[in-house]
Amino acid sequence: MTSGSGSRRPVAWVILAVTAALVLFPGLGNHDLWAPDEPRYGQVSREMLAGGDWLLPHVNGRIYTDKPPGWFWCTAVLSLPGGDVTPLTARLPSALAALALLLLVASWGERRLGTGSGTRAAVVLASTFLFFDLGRSAHLDMLLALLVSMSLLAGSDVMAGRTGRGGLLLFWLAASLGTLVKGPLGLLLPLLVLTVDRLVARRPRDLLLLKPWWGFPLAVSLPLAWLLAVSATRPGYDPLSVIHHHVLSRFASGLHHARPFWYFGVHFFAELMPWGLLVPAAAWAAWRFGDPCRTAEREDEAGAPVPGRARRRFLVIWVVVILVFFSLSKEKRGLYIMPLVPAAALLVADFWRRLRAGDLRPGGLVKGGLGVIAACFLVLGALPSALARRSMVGAPGLEMPTLVLAGLGVAGGCAILVSLLRRRLPAALSLVAATFMALLLVYAHGLQPAVDTVRSARELSQELARNLQPGDAVAMLEWRAAYLYYSGVRMEELGSDEAAVAWMTAPGGRRLLLIREEAWRRVRPRLGAARELASHGTGPRRVILLERPG
């Protein structure tokens, strides 16, 4: 029996990898890079590829200090065969990182949480909105989540005595690579989670098993080598001021996305759809083995924890520490919490496995969460009429995917409610995963291509390129990289209405300005000679191409 199971395991992993690849990779380039982040990251990688400066990222010809070069290196390397950064090659690093993260979570869950937990963890992770969305978009956070997860899982195994020097090296090396992707967070998050975990367990000395006297210098060696190389070749580049501005200032006061402390109290559940509503119950069951799930598991006769409790508590601490950390930061975006999603998926998967095995008797919180999920799916039945009232409904081909979404939502919601009424909760969980995975696939292959003409800056950018004449000056008020990426035209960046008026009224030849509708209304009386050439979008966020004749 054991031999047969072992012989089937490689086949199961191949099936899992192929299935995950079929979910993540097809259609990666079926729509353009969308603002605000995707075109900017794509343009940074394009300028790295075209200009040959692989040491320091640039955008619009100026040094780009917001992020380290790690993700841009990956994109530029994957774009080398084609000679340019495309939507496909810009999203490939995220898709590859998502596939690796899925297999990592499945492997660790199967080995550490019991047979069946790994497969369920992969299913939960793949059907989580934030994972699916970031795994198919040009963002840094999926690669960061992979490296943070590798570091945390390796560090946990080291302190539990389940791995040797290889695990120790992986812990520090993954954290080091994480700093090259998104700065100090790559090292800070793993150290913070493991420190809190050992303090809660009242075993802080376990942290010495990580060998910080040689591990920490190893972790900082890669980012330090990059900073030294930049400082030596770019005398005007001050890494300390960059770290202060883009790390400390973001955390303390927020630069672009300042949000209140309770922001993730809402967005946690939205970003982790549909499983976010079940994570609190799964975390409670993992921590206490008690209400609201009323488990049958107990401590042994000597009062020692049953096997697996420490691993489950580690996952709870992983979720809570990262959630609290980003809640304390003034700068908040939903995608920032991607590094906690693997732990949340493992918690839900373990909860699902124990529920199916009869180790847990679900309480009202679990049933209520599943009921709310079913109700949310049923609400999708109103989606076509809701979209019809929005300007985006003018996109060609939108009607069919919205109708399919509505049908899937109603069918899935009804099936989940029937399972709840029959008290078949494991079946209800399977239906949640299947329904939401189907919804995500329709979203990726139906909705996103359908709304591309509305979301993409390509059309107006190409209109700008067609209207450009030799000697023309081009600028943009409230600069956006999407128009640079799709037009290929370098633009002067203007930061205020006054700067736009001064630039448009300066003596000289013909001038072209990209400006939003709301700003155009404010400055129009002072730009009498300017006229509209083209526009994109509707309402106050419409972007207009203005011409001032020479």
Secondary structure, DSSP 8 states (H G I E B T S, - for coil): -HHHHHHHHHHHHHHHHHHHHHHHSTTTTSS---TTHHHHHHHHHHHHHHH---SS-EETTEE--SS-SHHHHHHHHHHTTTTS--HHHHHHHHHHHHHHHHHHHHHHHHHHS-TTHHHHHHHHHHT-HHHHHHHTSS-SHHHHHHHHHHHHHHHHHHHTTS--HHHHHHHHHHHHHHHHHHTTHHHHHHHHHHHHHHHHTT-GGGGGGG-HHHHHHHHHHHHHHHHHHHHHH-TT--HHHHHIIIIIHHHHT-SS-B--TTHHHHHHHHHTTTGGGTHHHHHHHHHHS-TTS--S----TTS---TTHHHHHHHHHHHHHHHHHHHHSSB--GGGGGGGHHHHHHHHHHHHHHHHHTS----HHHHHHHHHHHHHHHHGGGHHHHHHTSGGGGSTT-HHHHHHHHHHHHHHHHHHHHHHHTT-HHHHHHHHHHHHHHHHHHIIIIIHHHTHHHH-SHHHHHHHHHH--TT-EEEEES--HHHHHHH----EEE-SHHHHHHHHHSSSS-EEEEEEHHHHHHHGGG-TT-EEEEEESSGGG-EEEEEE--
